[in-house]
Amino acid sequence: FRECDENGVEIISIMFEMKNEADGTEKKHKNADFYKELDKDRREKNCEYAVLVTMLEADNDYFNTGIVDVSHE
């Protein structure tokens, strides 16, 4: 997603990545497994922000409180 002002100057750019896995999956992924690749994709697409939307770690309260900033990781 890119938004520009009336002069065509980009004011924000965001990419979204969705991840999910079946309940019967043996090797459970963690959200952190995708951070490095997500950031790489963000840079390649020249986006300011990247958002990971996921149902992974559904029992982890840290990720169940809303948007979590992991840019420091």
PDB file of N, CA, C and O in Angstrom:
ATOM      1  N   PHE A   1       0.841  -1.170   0.000  1.00  0.00           N
ATOM      2  CA  PHE A   1       0.000   0.000   0.000  1.00  0.00           C
ATOM      3  C   PHE A   1       0.887   1.234   0.000  1.00  0.00           C
ATOM      4  O   PHE A   1       1.818   1.333   0.800  1.00  0.00           O
ATOM      5  N   ARG A   2       0.607   2.163  -0.882  1.00  0.00           N
ATOM      6  CA  ARG A   2       1.326   3.439  -0.921  1.00  0.00           C
ATOM      7  C   ARG A   2       0.319   4.571  -0.989  1.00  0.00           C
ATOM      8  O   ARG A   2      -0.681   4.490  -1.703  1.00  0.00           O
ATOM      9  N   GLU A   3       0.594   5.619  -0.243  1.00  0.00           N
ATOM     10  CA  GLU A   3      -0.268   6.800  -0.258  1.00  0.00           C
ATOM     11  C   GLU A   3       0.598   8.008  -0.559  1.00  0.00           C
ATOM     12  O   GLU A   3       1.664   8.191   0.028  1.00  0.00           O
ATOM     13  N   CYS A   4       0.126   8.826  -1.480  1.00  0.00           N
ATOM     14  CA  CYS A   4       0.853  10.038  -1.865  1.00  0.00           C
ATOM     15  C   CYS A   4      -0.012  11.260  -1.583  1.00  0.00           C
ATOM     16  O   CYS A   4      -1.240  11.179  -1.556  1.00  0.00           O
ATOM     17  N   ASP A   5       0.650  12.387  -1.375  1.00  0.00           N
ATOM     18  CA  ASP A   5      -0.099  13.629  -1.182  1.00  0.00           C
ATOM     19  C   ASP A   5      -0.526  14.187  -2.536  1.00  0.00           C
ATOM     20  O   ASP A   5      -0.280  13.570  -3.573  1.00  0.00           O
ATOM     21  N   GLU A   6      -1.155  15.336  -2.524  1.00  0.00           N
ATOM     22  CA  GLU A   6      -1.683  15.927  -3.759  1.00  0.00           C
ATOM     23  C   GLU A   6      -0.596  16.299  -4.760  1.00  0.00           C
ATOM     24  O   GLU A   6      -0.885  16.525  -5.935  1.00  0.00           O
ATOM     25  N   ASN A   7       0.668  16.365  -4.297  1.00  0.00           N
ATOM     26  CA  ASN A   7       1.790  16.675  -5.181  1.00  0.00           C
ATOM     27  C   ASN A   7       2.500  15.419  -5.688  1.00  0.00           C
ATOM     28  O   ASN A   7       3.503  15.506  -6.397  1.00  0.00           O
ATOM     29  N   GLY A   8       1.969  14.252  -5.317  1.00  0.00           N
ATOM     30  CA  GLY A   8       2.579  13.006  -5.751  1.00  0.00           C
ATOM     31  C   GLY A   8       3.731  12.545  -4.882  1.00  0.00           C
ATOM     32  O   GLY A   8       4.432  11.595  -5.231  1.00  0.00           O
ATOM     33  N   VAL A   9       3.932  13.210  -3.748  1.00  0.00           N
ATOM     34  CA  VAL A   9       4.998  12.828  -2.821  1.00  0.00           C
ATOM     35  C   VAL A   9       4.478  11.714  -1.912  1.00  0.00           C
ATOM     36  O   VAL A   9       3.434  11.849  -1.273  1.00  0.00           O
ATOM     37  N   GLU A  10       5.222  10.621  -1.869  1.00  0.00           N
ATOM     38  CA  GLU A  10       4.802   9.497  -1.035  1.00  0.00           C
ATOM     39  C   GLU A  10       4.834   9.901   0.430  1.00  0.00           C
ATOM     40  O   GLU A  10       5.832  10.433   0.915  1.00  0.00           O
ATOM     41  N   ILE A  11       3.727   9.644   1.135  1.00  0.00           N
ATOM     42  CA  ILE A  11       3.687   9.980   2.558  1.00  0.00           C
ATOM     43  C   ILE A  11       3.736   8.735   3.437  1.00  0.00           C
ATOM     44  O   ILE A  11       4.095   8.817   4.611  1.00  0.00           O
ATOM     45  N   ILE A  12       3.376   7.578   2.872  1.00  0.00           N
ATOM     46  CA  ILE A  12       3.482   6.330   3.630  1.00  0.00           C
ATOM     47  C   ILE A  12       3.496   5.149   2.662  1.00  0.00           C
ATOM     48  O   ILE A  12       2.882   5.186   1.596  1.00  0.00           O
ATOM     49  N   SER A  13       4.212   4.105   3.062  1.00  0.00           N
ATOM     50  CA  SER A  13       4.212   2.852   2.297  1.00  0.00           C
ATOM     51  C   SER A  13       4.252   1.693   3.290  1.00  0.00           C
ATOM     52  O   SER A  13       5.101   1.643   4.180  1.00  0.00           O
ATOM     53  N   ILE A  14       3.324   0.776   3.117  1.00  0.00           N
ATOM     54  CA  ILE A  14       3.188  -0.358   4.029  1.00  0.00           C
ATOM     55  C   ILE A  14       2.963  -1.617   3.205  1.00  0.00           C
ATOM     56  O   ILE A  14       2.185  -1.615   2.251  1.00  0.00           O
ATOM     57  N   MET A  15       3.651  -2.693   3.582  1.00  0.00           N
ATOM     58  CA  MET A  15       3.367  -3.991   2.972  1.00  0.00           C
ATOM     59  C   MET A  15       2.828  -4.924   4.048  1.00  0.00           C
ATOM     60  O   MET A  15       3.198  -4.815   5.217  1.00  0.00           O
ATOM     61  N   PHE A  16       1.963  -5.830   3.654  1.00  0.00           N
ATOM     62  CA  PHE A  16       1.359  -6.787   4.570  1.00  0.00           C
ATOM     63  C   PHE A  16       1.728  -8.195   4.142  1.00  0.00           C
ATOM     64  O   PHE A  16       1.704  -8.521   2.955  1.00  0.00           O
ATOM     65  N   GLU A  17       2.071  -9.029   5.118  1.00  0.00           N
ATOM     66  CA  GLU A  17       2.378 -10.442   4.878  1.00  0.00           C
ATOM     67  C   GLU A  17       1.490 -11.248   5.818  1.00  0.00           C
ATOM     68  O   GLU A  17       1.432 -10.965   7.014  1.00  0.00           O
ATOM     69  N   MET A  18       0.797 -12.253   5.282  1.00  0.00           N
ATOM     70  CA  MET A  18      -0.076 -13.085   6.086  1.00  0.00           C
ATOM     71  C   MET A  18       0.520 -14.481   6.224  1.00  0.00           C
ATOM     72  O   MET A  18       1.002 -15.061   5.251  1.00  0.00           O
ATOM     73  N   LYS A  19       0.483 -15.011   7.443  1.00  0.00           N
ATOM     74  CA  LYS A  19       0.987 -16.359   7.708  1.00  0.00           C
ATOM     75  C   LYS A  19      -0.023 -17.111   8.560  1.00  0.00           C
ATOM     76  O   LYS A  19      -0.655 -16.543   9.450  1.00  0.00           O
ATOM     77  N   ASN A  20      -0.162 -18.405   8.268  1.00  0.00           N
ATOM     78  CA  ASN A  20      -1.043 -19.273   9.025  1.00  0.00           C
ATOM     79  C   ASN A  20      -0.526 -20.693   8.851  1.00  0.00           C
ATOM     80  O   ASN A  20       0.253 -20.955   7.935  1.00  0.00           O
ATOM     81  N   GLU A  21      -0.942 -21.609   9.708  1.00  0.00           N
ATOM     82  CA  GLU A  21      -0.586 -23.009   9.517  1.00  0.00           C
ATOM     83  C   GLU A  21      -1.727 -23.884  10.024  1.00  0.00           C
ATOM     84  O   GLU A  21      -2.503 -23.477  10.889  1.00  0.00           O
ATOM     85  N   ALA A  22      -1.813 -25.069   9.483  1.00  0.00           N
ATOM     86  CA  ALA A  22      -2.876 -25.994   9.863  1.00  0.00           C
ATOM     87  C   ALA A  22      -2.680 -26.463  11.297  1.00  0.00           C
ATOM     88  O   ALA A  22      -1.555 -26.520  11.793  1.00  0.00           O
ATOM     89  N   ASP A  23      -3.774 -26.796  11.954  1.00  0.00           N
ATOM     90  CA  ASP A  23      -3.707 -27.265  13.342  1.00  0.00           C
ATOM     91  C   ASP A  23      -2.846 -28.509  13.490  1.00  0.00           C
ATOM     92  O   ASP A  23      -2.199 -28.683  14.522  1.00  0.00           O
ATOM     93  N   GLY A  24      -2.822 -29.373  12.492  1.00  0.00           N
ATOM     94  CA  GLY A  24      -2.078 -30.621  12.579  1.00  0.00           C
ATOM     95  C   GLY A  24      -0.612 -30.517  12.201  1.00  0.00           C
ATOM     96  O   GLY A  24       0.079 -31.535  12.162  1.00  0.00           O
ATOM     97  N   THR A  25      -0.119 -29.328  11.925  1.00  0.00           N
ATOM     98  CA  THR A  25       1.275 -29.149  11.530  1.00  0.00           C
ATOM     99  C   THR A  25       2.196 -29.601  12.658  1.00  0.00           C
ATOM    100  O   THR A  25       2.032 -29.188  13.807  1.00  0.00           O
ATOM    101  N   GLU A  26       3.174 -30.458  12.322  1.00  0.00           N
ATOM    102  CA  GLU A  26       4.081 -30.980  13.348  1.00  0.00           C
ATOM    103  C   GLU A  26       5.045 -29.922  13.856  1.00  0.00           C
ATOM    104  O   GLU A  26       5.158 -29.706  15.062  1.00  0.00           O
ATOM    105  N   LYS A  27       5.742 -29.260  12.932  1.00  0.00           N
ATOM    106  CA  LYS A  27       6.718 -28.241  13.338  1.00  0.00           C
ATOM    107  C   LYS A  27       6.007 -26.890  13.378  1.00  0.00           C
ATOM    108  O   LYS A  27       5.699 -26.310  12.336  1.00  0.00           O
ATOM    109  N   LYS A  28       5.754 -26.404  14.567  1.00  0.00           N
ATOM    110  CA  LYS A  28       5.055 -25.133  14.726  1.00  0.00           C
ATOM    111  C   LYS A  28       6.025 -23.981  14.512  1.00  0.00           C
ATOM    112  O   LYS A  28       7.103 -23.945  15.106  1.00  0.00           O
ATOM    113  N   HIS A  29       5.637 -23.046  13.664  1.00  0.00           N
ATOM    114  CA  HIS A  29       6.443 -21.855  13.424  1.00  0.00           C
ATOM    115  C   HIS A  29       6.134 -20.800  14.471  1.00  0.00           C
ATOM    116  O   HIS A  29       5.046 -20.767  15.046  1.00  0.00           O
ATOM    117  N   LYS A  30       7.103 -19.950  14.702  1.00  0.00           N
ATOM    118  CA  LYS A  30       6.925 -18.790  15.572  1.00  0.00           C
ATOM    119  C   LYS A  30       6.924 -17.554  14.685  1.00  0.00           C
ATOM    120  O   LYS A  30       7.474 -17.570  13.584  1.00  0.00           O
ATOM    121  N   ASN A  31       6.313 -16.496  15.165  1.00  0.00           N
ATOM    122  CA  ASN A  31       6.294 -15.250  14.405  1.00  0.00           C
ATOM    123  C   ASN A  31       7.710 -14.799  14.070  1.00  0.00           C
ATOM    124  O   ASN A  31       7.968 -14.325  12.964  1.00  0.00           O
ATOM    125  N   ALA A  32       8.622 -14.945  15.018  1.00  0.00           N
ATOM    126  CA  ALA A  32      10.003 -14.496  14.830  1.00  0.00           C
ATOM    127  C   ALA A  32      10.692 -15.208  13.671  1.00  0.00           C
ATOM    128  O   ALA A  32      11.660 -14.683  13.119  1.00  0.00           O
ATOM    129  N   ASP A  33      10.216 -16.388  13.292  1.00  0.00           N
ATOM    130  CA  ASP A  33      10.799 -17.117  12.161  1.00  0.00           C
ATOM    131  C   ASP A  33      10.690 -16.321  10.861  1.00  0.00           C
ATOM    132  O   ASP A  33      11.427 -16.589   9.913  1.00  0.00           O
ATOM    133  N   PHE A  34       9.792 -15.359  10.805  1.00  0.00           N
ATOM    134  CA  PHE A  34       9.519 -14.635   9.565  1.00  0.00           C
ATOM    135  C   PHE A  34      10.025 -13.193   9.561  1.00  0.00           C
ATOM    136  O   PHE A  34       9.928 -12.521   8.535  1.00  0.00           O
ATOM    137  N   TYR A  35      10.554 -12.706  10.665  1.00  0.00           N
ATOM    138  CA  TYR A  35      10.963 -11.299  10.751  1.00  0.00           C
ATOM    139  C   TYR A  35      12.044 -10.934   9.747  1.00  0.00           C
ATOM    140  O   TYR A  35      11.939  -9.912   9.068  1.00  0.00           O
ATOM    141  N   LYS A  36      13.084 -11.757   9.644  1.00  0.00           N
ATOM    142  CA  LYS A  36      14.211 -11.437   8.764  1.00  0.00           C
ATOM    143  C   LYS A  36      13.770 -11.365   7.301  1.00  0.00           C
ATOM    144  O   LYS A  36      14.117 -10.421   6.591  1.00  0.00           O
ATOM    145  N   GLU A  37      13.014 -12.355   6.858  1.00  0.00           N
ATOM    146  CA  GLU A  37      12.537 -12.376   5.468  1.00  0.00           C
ATOM    147  C   GLU A  37      11.545 -11.238   5.213  1.00  0.00           C
ATOM    148  O   GLU A  37      11.534 -10.655   4.130  1.00  0.00           O
ATOM    149  N   LEU A  38      10.721 -10.928   6.201  1.00  0.00           N
ATOM    150  CA  LEU A  38       9.767  -9.829   6.070  1.00  0.00           C
ATOM    151  C   LEU A  38      10.502  -8.503   5.891  1.00  0.00           C
ATOM    152  O   LEU A  38      10.124  -7.684   5.053  1.00  0.00           O
ATOM    153  N   ASP A  39      11.546  -8.298   6.678  1.00  0.00           N
ATOM    154  CA  ASP A  39      12.316  -7.058   6.553  1.00  0.00           C
ATOM    155  C   ASP A  39      13.046  -6.996   5.214  1.00  0.00           C
ATOM    156  O   ASP A  39      13.138  -5.930   4.606  1.00  0.00           O
ATOM    157  N   LYS A  40      13.560  -8.127   4.757  1.00  0.00           N
ATOM    158  CA  LYS A  40      14.215  -8.183   3.440  1.00  0.00           C
ATOM    159  C   LYS A  40      13.218  -7.806   2.340  1.00  0.00           C
ATOM    160  O   LYS A  40      13.536  -7.004   1.463  1.00  0.00           O
ATOM    161  N   ASP A  41      12.029  -8.376   2.385  1.00  0.00           N
ATOM    162  CA  ASP A  41      10.989  -8.054   1.396  1.00  0.00           C
ATOM    163  C   ASP A  41      10.607  -6.579   1.467  1.00  0.00           C
ATOM    164  O   ASP A  41      10.402  -5.934   0.438  1.00  0.00           O
ATOM    165  N   ARG A  42      10.514  -6.052   2.679  1.00  0.00           N
ATOM    166  CA  ARG A  42      10.169  -4.635   2.865  1.00  0.00           C
ATOM    167  C   ARG A  42      11.194  -3.739   2.181  1.00  0.00           C
ATOM    168  O   ARG A  42      10.830  -2.789   1.486  1.00  0.00           O
ATOM    169  N   ARG A  43      12.473  -4.041   2.378  1.00  0.00           N
ATOM    170  CA  ARG A  43      13.529  -3.236   1.767  1.00  0.00           C
ATOM    171  C   ARG A  43      13.525  -3.374   0.250  1.00  0.00           C
ATOM    172  O   ARG A  43      13.696  -2.385  -0.462  1.00  0.00           O
ATOM    173  N   GLU A  44      13.330  -4.602  -0.257  1.00  0.00           N
ATOM    174  CA  GLU A  44      13.296  -4.827  -1.708  1.00  0.00           C
ATOM    175  C   GLU A  44      12.132  -4.094  -2.367  1.00  0.00           C
ATOM    176  O   GLU A  44      12.249  -3.639  -3.505  1.00  0.00           O
ATOM    177  N   LYS A  45      11.025  -3.978  -1.669  1.00  0.00           N
ATOM    178  CA  LYS A  45       9.841  -3.298  -2.207  1.00  0.00           C
ATOM    179  C   LYS A  45       9.830  -1.812  -1.861  1.00  0.00           C
ATOM    180  O   LYS A  45       8.896  -1.083  -2.194  1.00  0.00           O
ATOM    181  N   ASN A  46      10.901  -1.381  -1.179  1.00  0.00           N
ATOM    182  CA  ASN A  46      11.064   0.028  -0.828  1.00  0.00           C
ATOM    183  C   ASN A  46       9.870   0.564  -0.028  1.00  0.00           C
ATOM    184  O   ASN A  46       9.330   1.630  -0.323  1.00  0.00           O
ATOM    185  N   CYS A  47       9.480  -0.201   0.985  1.00  0.00           N
ATOM    186  CA  CYS A  47       8.382   0.203   1.864  1.00  0.00           C
ATOM    187  C   CYS A  47       8.934   0.680   3.201  1.00  0.00           C
ATOM    188  O   CYS A  47       9.952   0.184   3.685  1.00  0.00           O
ATOM    189  N   GLU A  48       8.250   1.640   3.777  1.00  0.00           N
ATOM    190  CA  GLU A  48       8.647   2.171   5.077  1.00  0.00           C
ATOM    191  C   GLU A  48       8.300   1.197   6.203  1.00  0.00           C
ATOM    192  O   GLU A  48       9.062   1.050   7.159  1.00  0.00           O
ATOM    193  N   TYR A  49       7.148   0.535   6.089  1.00  0.00           N
ATOM    194  CA  TYR A  49       6.675  -0.381   7.127  1.00  0.00           C
ATOM    195  C   TYR A  49       6.311  -1.728   6.530  1.00  0.00           C
ATOM    196  O   TYR A  49       5.944  -1.833   5.360  1.00  0.00           O
ATOM    197  N   ALA A  50       6.422  -2.774   7.374  1.00  0.00           N
ATOM    198  CA  ALA A  50       5.955  -4.110   7.020  1.00  0.00           C
ATOM    199  C   ALA A  50       5.135  -4.632   8.194  1.00  0.00           C
ATOM    200  O   ALA A  50       5.525  -4.489   9.353  1.00  0.00           O
ATOM    201  N   VAL A  51       4.002  -5.235   7.880  1.00  0.00           N
ATOM    202  CA  VAL A  51       3.109  -5.753   8.914  1.00  0.00           C
ATOM    203  C   VAL A  51       2.926  -7.249   8.691  1.00  0.00           C
ATOM    204  O   VAL A  51       2.549  -7.689   7.605  1.00  0.00           O
ATOM    205  N   LEU A  52       3.200  -8.020   9.738  1.00  0.00           N
ATOM    206  CA  LEU A  52       2.983  -9.460   9.698  1.00  0.00           C
ATOM    207  C   LEU A  52       1.645  -9.744  10.375  1.00  0.00           C
ATOM    208  O   LEU A  52       1.467  -9.472  11.562  1.00  0.00           O
ATOM    209  N   VAL A  53       0.709 -10.293   9.604  1.00  0.00           N
ATOM    210  CA  VAL A  53      -0.611 -10.654  10.121  1.00  0.00           C
ATOM    211  C   VAL A  53      -0.619 -12.171  10.229  1.00  0.00           C
ATOM    212  O   VAL A  53      -0.432 -12.864   9.229  1.00  0.00           O
ATOM    213  N   THR A  54      -0.834 -12.693  11.431  1.00  0.00           N
ATOM    214  CA  THR A  54      -0.648 -14.117  11.631  1.00  0.00           C
ATOM    215  C   THR A  54      -1.562 -14.687  12.705  1.00  0.00           C
ATOM    216  O   THR A  54      -2.005 -13.986  13.615  1.00  0.00           O
ATOM    217  N   MET A  55      -1.828 -15.974  12.569  1.00  0.00           N
ATOM    218  CA  MET A  55      -2.536 -16.730  13.604  1.00  0.00           C
ATOM    219  C   MET A  55      -1.555 -17.634  14.342  1.00  0.00           C
ATOM    220  O   MET A  55      -1.968 -18.460  15.155  1.00  0.00           O
ATOM    221  N   LEU A  56      -0.270 -17.487  14.069  1.00  0.00           N
ATOM    222  CA  LEU A  56       0.752 -18.271  14.756  1.00  0.00           C
ATOM    223  C   LEU A  56       0.835 -17.813  16.206  1.00  0.00           C
ATOM    224  O   LEU A  56       0.523 -16.663  16.512  1.00  0.00           O
ATOM    225  N   GLU A  57       1.242 -18.683  17.078  1.00  0.00           N
ATOM    226  CA  GLU A  57       1.396 -18.386  18.505  1.00  0.00           C
ATOM    227  C   GLU A  57       0.112 -17.803  19.106  1.00  0.00           C
ATOM    228  O   GLU A  57       0.144 -16.819  19.844  1.00  0.00           O
ATOM    229  N   ALA A  58      -1.004 -18.429  18.775  1.00  0.00           N
ATOM    230  CA  ALA A  58      -2.307 -17.938  19.237  1.00  0.00           C
ATOM    231  C   ALA A  58      -2.433 -17.935  20.759  1.00  0.00           C
ATOM    232  O   ALA A  58      -3.243 -17.187  21.308  1.00  0.00           O
ATOM    233  N   ASP A  59      -1.646 -18.756  21.442  1.00  0.00           N
ATOM    234  CA  ASP A  59      -1.714 -18.814  22.906  1.00  0.00           C
ATOM    235  C   ASP A  59      -0.746 -17.858  23.588  1.00  0.00           C
ATOM    236  O   ASP A  59      -0.681 -17.827  24.816  1.00  0.00           O
ATOM    237  N   ASN A  60       0.000 -17.082  22.824  1.00  0.00           N
ATOM    238  CA  ASN A  60       0.998 -16.169  23.385  1.00  0.00           C
ATOM    239  C   ASN A  60       0.356 -14.801  23.638  1.00  0.00           C
ATOM    240  O   ASN A  60       0.024 -14.086  22.693  1.00  0.00           O
ATOM    241  N   ASP A  61       0.184 -14.442  24.903  1.00  0.00           N
ATOM    242  CA  ASP A  61      -0.462 -13.173  25.264  1.00  0.00           C
ATOM    243  C   ASP A  61       0.258 -11.965  24.681  1.00  0.00           C
ATOM    244  O   ASP A  61      -0.372 -10.942  24.413  1.00  0.00           O
ATOM    245  N   TYR A  62       1.561 -12.070  24.484  1.00  0.00           N
ATOM    246  CA  TYR A  62       2.338 -10.952  23.935  1.00  0.00           C
ATOM    247  C   TYR A  62       1.783 -10.511  22.580  1.00  0.00           C
ATOM    248  O   TYR A  62       1.748  -9.318  22.276  1.00  0.00           O
ATOM    249  N   PHE A  63       1.356 -11.466  21.779  1.00  0.00           N
ATOM    250  CA  PHE A  63       0.856 -11.157  20.438  1.00  0.00           C
ATOM    251  C   PHE A  63      -0.664 -10.994  20.393  1.00  0.00           C
ATOM    252  O   PHE A  63      -1.216 -10.709  19.330  1.00  0.00           O
ATOM    253  N   ASN A  64      -1.335 -11.168  21.504  1.00  0.00           N
ATOM    254  CA  ASN A  64      -2.797 -11.102  21.535  1.00  0.00           C
ATOM    255  C   ASN A  64      -3.329  -9.806  22.129  1.00  0.00           C
ATOM    256  O   ASN A  64      -4.499  -9.735  22.507  1.00  0.00           O
ATOM    257  N   THR A  65      -2.494  -8.790  22.215  1.00  0.00           N
ATOM    258  CA  THR A  65      -2.924  -7.515  22.800  1.00  0.00           C
ATOM    259  C   THR A  65      -3.091  -6.431  21.749  1.00  0.00           C
ATOM    260  O   THR A  65      -3.368  -5.281  22.090  1.00  0.00           O
ATOM    261  N   GLY A  66      -2.928  -6.774  20.482  1.00  0.00           N
ATOM    262  CA  GLY A  66      -3.028  -5.793  19.408  1.00  0.00           C
ATOM    263  C   GLY A  66      -1.743  -5.754  18.617  1.00  0.00           C
ATOM    264  O   GLY A  66      -1.026  -6.751  18.535  1.00  0.00           O
ATOM    265  N   ILE A  67      -1.451  -4.614  18.037  1.00  0.00           N
ATOM    266  CA  ILE A  67      -0.247  -4.457  17.222  1.00  0.00           C
ATOM    267  C   ILE A  67       0.981  -4.461  18.121  1.00  0.00           C
ATOM    268  O   ILE A  67       1.028  -3.756  19.129  1.00  0.00           O
ATOM    269  N   VAL A  68       1.974  -5.263  17.747  1.00  0.00           N
ATOM    270  CA  VAL A  68       3.212  -5.388  18.513  1.00  0.00           C
ATOM    271  C   VAL A  68       4.360  -4.894  17.646  1.00  0.00           C
ATOM    272  O   VAL A  68       4.550  -5.377  16.530  1.00  0.00           O
ATOM    273  N   ASP A  69       5.123  -3.938  18.150  1.00  0.00           N
ATOM    274  CA  ASP A  69       6.282  -3.404  17.430  1.00  0.00           C
ATOM    275  C   ASP A  69       7.487  -4.281  17.729  1.00  0.00           C
ATOM    276  O   ASP A  69       7.948  -4.337  18.869  1.00  0.00           O
ATOM    277  N   VAL A  70       8.001  -4.965  16.715  1.00  0.00           N
ATOM    278  CA  VAL A  70       9.179  -5.815  16.889  1.00  0.00           C
ATOM    279  C   VAL A  70      10.359  -5.280  16.081  1.00  0.00           C
ATOM    280  O   VAL A  70      11.297  -6.021  15.788  1.00  0.00           O
ATOM    281  N   SER A  71      10.316  -4.009  15.722  1.00  0.00           N
ATOM    282  CA  SER A  71      11.387  -3.424  14.908  1.00  0.00           C
ATOM    283  C   SER A  71      12.724  -3.436  15.636  1.00  0.00           C
ATOM    284  O   SER A  71      13.773  -3.356  14.997  1.00  0.00           O
ATOM    285  N   HIS A  72      12.703  -3.534  16.948  1.00  0.00           N
ATOM    286  CA  HIS A  72      13.935  -3.565  17.737  1.00  0.00           C
ATOM    287  C   HIS A  72      14.580  -4.944  17.751  1.00  0.00           C
ATOM    288  O   HIS A  72      15.718  -5.085  18.199  1.00  0.00           O
ATOM    289  N   GLU A  73      13.879  -5.959  17.271  1.00  0.00           N
ATOM    290  CA  GLU A  73      14.412  -7.332  17.303  1.00  0.00           C
ATOM    291  C   GLU A  73      15.203  -7.647  16.064  1.00  0.00           C
ATOM    292  O   GLU A  73      15.720  -8.756  15.927  1.00  0.00           O
TER     293      GLU A  73
END
